Amino acid sequence: MLPGGFRDSAVIEQHGAGMDSHGHVVERLRSAFRSGITLPEEFRRTQLTQLLSMLRDNEERIIKALHQDLAKPKFESALSEVDIVINELHHAISNITSWMQPEHVAKNLATKLDDCFVRREPLGVVLIIGPWNYPLQLLIVPLVGAIAAGNCAVIKPSEISAATDCLVAELIPKYLSQDCYTVVRGGSEQTKALLQNRFDHIFYTGSQVVARSVVQAASVHLTPVTLELGGKCPCFIYGRINIQAAAHRLAWAKFFNAGQSCVAPDYVLCTEATQKALVPALSTVLEEFYGKEPQKSPDLARIVSDRHFARLKKLLERTKGKVVIGGQSDQDSKYIAPTVVVDVGEDDALMSEEIFGPILPILTVEELEKSMDLVNRNEKPLAIYVFSDESSIVKTVMKNTSSGGFCSNDGIVHMTLPGLPFGGVGASGWGSYHGRWSFETFSHRRACMLRGWALERLNGLRYPPYTEDKLKWLRWTTSAQNSCSLM
């Protein structure tokens, strides 16, 4: 039996469970946290290593569950659900010692003999709510940060990706300490009941609609929240461009996981001339990727549920644009063909919400400045992409827009590098994570000053009775101009 063998208390699966049931779980974890069990580096490292073992031991089961939920190809599951988490774990295990070290800060003359540093401390008991589109990655990567920072955690997988939900609930108690980590299952009512409890941090990945409910629930307890949301990520294609390379990278980023990615390019902005070259290039690429009959391709995922399928179908029915590639669908298998729509206006149905599916609208805007104005009039997206051989165009868009992330001449890949923070801005999210940024998200940066009794005469400048001379000298010793990086 691996450390932390399975027992019923490690998984809460009560569809009618209320606050009392969850409250008991939270208090059990809080007691464990207060005991100090999660504080030593050795404990954190052991739990991270156990997570690594969980992924390696159960890779085939994970891939099978993801295929049940979304018909994800093994290739996509291995890359985006297994390997990306393994890379995060290796990064955290390799760096946790340095992350836990106190960070000393510059001092002034008044604090020259003091020990002044920032100490990273765990927040306590945190709640991680995962989504259905990458049901393993987007649940476990935040957990890596929570564990590395020394927290206990309640983990809530999405019930929509039911097979992965079930597998996570089975595996987590087998590999992680059941005193410190618990999986809670269930639907929206279960989540609402869970959110009534006081947590020390809530990490939510999902829709903006649900995010508002999470924030409202968190505000009752003044609980800090990290929100990883979405938004309509634009892709600018302007200037000189290798259209074939652009079509390959755009199609891969858009139709990976059937477009059900929060960082997928949501729509394209380009000139009419570029559109005329891009559409046939995309047609060729999509046939290369998925064959003449994409529905028979094993490399194309499916829409997660009937509800999401119906939403996408309705968007296609309402659009005033012209479908030039794809458009076919099959409700029984929840299949929607990779679809490209042209002649799309800013007020089109496809521009009214995040698409989150395999439908790519193309808007023709002749001037780059007007394209940037269009993007800037709307909420800030999770990512902005620019495809161009001209660095001046890339830099112009980067300088004159705002988004959670930015990538030129590719899509999605910026989120795979642990050294870069991943997160949104404004309506696309609050806060960031990945690598060191995950550790920081789940840590309190405690300002510490350790003082002795030396220089009491200097300290006496602050004591009454006050004089102008005392004020003058005290201002001088505490001035930033008299900072001292020594000692």
Phi, psi and omega in degrees: 000132177287159179306137179079047181303156188296135166212156191301326186292348183277347178230124177259117183224074181231107186294340177254011185296143180246197185296324183299315179299312180292323180301322178296318180296313181298318180293325177297316177292323180295322177297318178297318180297316181295338178289344179087009184298328184274354188285319184296144178300323182300318179296313182299314181297320179297317180294320178295320178295324177294322176298320177299316178296321179303316181291317183290319182291333190237023184303315182295322178293322178296313181297321178295317180296319179294326177290323176297320185282317189228006187055036180293133173297149179305319182303312182291320180295316181299317182288309193266345182246324183262301186296321182295327177286319177300318178298319177298318181295315177300318180297316180292316180298322181288333188247356187299325180300313181289324179298327184279350182288145176296145180256107181284147186240163178293150183235160172257181183297326182292338181242021187302323184265004182267159174261110187241121186204164175256127181250125177276122180236145178295151182281325181137242179255118184247156178246128178242117180250118185262161179262182183262342189283323169231074195291342175265305184305309188281357172261317188275326180299315174298324179298324176303314179294320180297318179292313181302325181278352174094025181264162162268157186214141166259129186246123181241099176288164177281132178287343181292319173271076194296320183294319178290321175306311181296318182292317178300317180297329178282318190279319185306312180293340180281335187248333183250160178300122180285343176286339188243342185223128183226140176262130174246129181248164177134180183264207186295323180294320177298319180293319178300316178296319179299319183290349177287344180277157179274123173245166178268346173193145175238129178245113184240131172241126180164214187273159178293327181298310180291327180303323179297321178292322178297315180296319179298316179295320181293328183295333179301323181256007185054041180276128177292149187228137166253127181243120174249102190248224183210233185124169183272101183280115182277155173235111177275132174232104186219157177074197178295140185205140170280096192294327179291315178296319179297319180296319179298311184289322178295314181296318179298312182294323183285317189260000170302131182058033179055035177076005184269060180229134181294338180257009178295143172302122184273324179204160181249140172243123181200174176281166179296322179296319178294320179300317181297330177275328186287319186299309177297327177295319177294320179300315179296315182296317181296327175290323175299316184290310193238003178080181182287338178236085185303331182297334180270357182286133175282357186258008181242122181289175180243165177289143192291328186209165178298323181296315180290325176299314181296323179296316180293320177300320180295321177299317179294324179291328185272342185295145174266357179283177182251123177284117182250344175221135174074219182098344181286157179204162177215113186294322183301319181260004181054044181260131168233127182294151170304121191235137176238132182237129179248177182058041181266131178265166181297333182263012182290157178303325180291346179258003186276341182204166175297130187287311177054048180190179188277050180235122183243106174280145175240123177254129178265120177225118189289329185252133179301320181300321179290327175296316179294323177298318179300315180294319184288341177286342183255178179298151181292128184279168178289329178210151172235135180242141176230124175252116179191145173277354183259113183298332180295324178291316178301313182291326179296315179293317180299322183285328190252012176227172177224137178200167178297315178224169183214137179212136178253142174058030173188173179222147175075324193297339180297335183278356181271353183265114184300336181286343180263136175290139177245124179174173182260190177213136183066233183290346179270359174148161175238127177086176182210167178206192189094135177054224180301330182293329175293316178302317181292322180301322183261017179240149168263128179270098186271123179281123184236134175227116180257114186248147172254199183255008180288164177056035180297328178298322177292320178295333180297344178298337183268353183274147171295158359286139182283144175222163178296323179296317178300317181297317181298312181293321181294319176300323182291317184288335181260003182293144176296335178292341179255033177294151182223116182272355178282155177058000000 
